């Protein structure tokens, strides 16, 4: 899908059903749209996960994230393009 459509920002939870993780989704997005924004949510904080987000320039947010904080992070991400 990311090959056919460009997204200004992709927001994903780390834990997804099936074989893919949120990091996998964001890595795919970076491959096709390296200049676009990425945000990863997780309920379980991990330095390893944070380290995986860094090379993708992905924001790393620990749940729960208040809606106003999410919107502020999206605006910041879009402003950093």
C-alpha positions as CSV (number, residue, x, y, z in Angstrom):
1,X,0.0,0.0,0.0
2,X,2.8,2.4,0.8
3,X,4.2,1.9,-2.7
4,X,1.0,3.2,-4.2
5,X,0.1,6.0,-1.7
6,X,2.2,8.5,0.1
7,X,1.3,9.5,3.7
8,X,2.6,12.7,5.4
9,X,2.7,10.9,8.7
10,X,2.3,7.2,9.7
11,X,1.3,6.4,13.3
12,X,1.6,2.8,14.4
13,X,1.3,0.8,17.5
14,X,4.3,-1.5,18.1
15,X,2.1,-4.5,18.7
16,X,0.1,-5.6,15.7
17,X,-1.8,-8.7,14.8
18,X,0.2,-11.0,12.5
19,X,3.8,-11.2,11.7
20,X,4.6,-7.5,11.3
21,X,5.4,-5.0,14.1
22,X,5.0,-1.3,14.2
23,X,8.8,-1.0,13.6
24,X,8.3,-3.1,10.5
25,X,5.6,-0.8,9.2
26,X,7.6,2.4,9.9
27,X,10.7,0.8,8.2
28,X,8.6,0.2,5.1
29,X,7.3,3.7,5.2
30,X,10.9,5.1,5.5
31,X,12.0,3.0,2.5
32,X,9.3,4.5,0.2
33,X,9.0,8.0,1.8
34,X,12.2,8.8,3.7
35,X,11.3,12.5,4.1
36,X,7.9,11.8,5.7
37,X,7.1,11.6,9.5
38,X,6.7,8.5,11.6
39,X,5.3,7.9,15.1
40,X,5.4,4.7,17.1
41,X,3.2,4.0,20.1
42,X,4.1,1.3,22.7
43,X,2.7,0.2,26.0
44,X,6.0,-1.3,27.0
45,X,9.0,1.1,27.1
46,X,12.3,-0.3,25.9
47,X,15.6,1.2,25.1
48,X,16.1,-1.3,22.3
49,X,12.8,-0.2,20.7
50,X,13.7,3.4,21.1
51,X,17.1,2.7,19.5
52,X,15.3,1.0,16.5
53,X,13.2,4.2,16.0
54,X,16.2,6.6,15.9
55,X,17.6,5.7,12.5
56,X,14.0,6.0,11.0
57,X,13.6,9.5,12.6
58,X,10.5,8.1,14.2
59,X,9.0,9.6,17.3
60,X,8.6,7.1,20.1
61,X,5.7,7.6,22.5
62,X,4.7,5.5,25.5
63,X,1.0,4.8,25.9
64,X,-1.3,6.2,27.1
65,X,-0.8,9.4,25.1
66,X,-3.3,12.2,25.7
67,X,-4.9,13.3,22.4
68,X,-3.5,16.9,22.7
69,X,0.0,15.5,23.1
70,X,-0.5,13.3,20.1
71,X,-1.7,16.2,18.0
72,X,1.2,18.3,19.2
73,X,3.6,15.6,18.1
74,X,2.0,15.2,14.7
75,X,2.2,19.0,14.2
76,X,5.9,18.9,15.2
77,X,6.6,16.0,12.9
78,X,4.9,17.7,10.0
79,X,6.8,20.9,10.7
80,X,10.1,19.1,10.6
81,X,9.9,17.9,7.1
